[in-house]
């Protein structure tokens, strides 16, 4: 198999008193970050091949 690992984006939004986390695609992650503003974190997760 030559399947490439799929990258997942984690969007974390701070809503007092907790962080909310969303797993999404790159396009949606950056659209959410732009819409929400400064209270957002975007992390990229790519699984390693075994």
N, C-alpha and C positions, 0 to 999 in steps of 0.2 A: 504494500500500500504506500502511496506517495501523498497521502492527505496532509495538508498543512494544518497546524493547530490554528484554531480560530481565536482571534483576539476579542476579549470581552472588556467593556468599559464599565467601571463602577462610578456612579455619580452619588456623592454624599452631600446632602443639604442639611444645614443646621436650622432646625426649628426648635426654639426654646422649649423644653430643656434637653432635647435629644437630637441626635443626628439621624436622618432617614437615608436609607441606602437603596439605590435602584441599579439593577444590572441592565445594560442596554448596548446598543450599537454605537459606533463612532459618531455618525451623523446626529443621532438623537442626543448623545452625551454632550456634544458641543453646543447644540441648539438650546438644551436646558441650561447649560452654564451661562450662555449669553443672555438668556431670558431672566434668570434668577439674579445674577450679579456676583457680588463678592462673598456670599455665604455658601459657596459651593466648592467641592473638591472633585476632580476627575482623575481616576487612577486607571491604568491600563494593565490588564492581566492576560498573559499569553502562556498557556500550559506548555511545559517542556515535553519533548518526545521521549519515549522510553526506548 
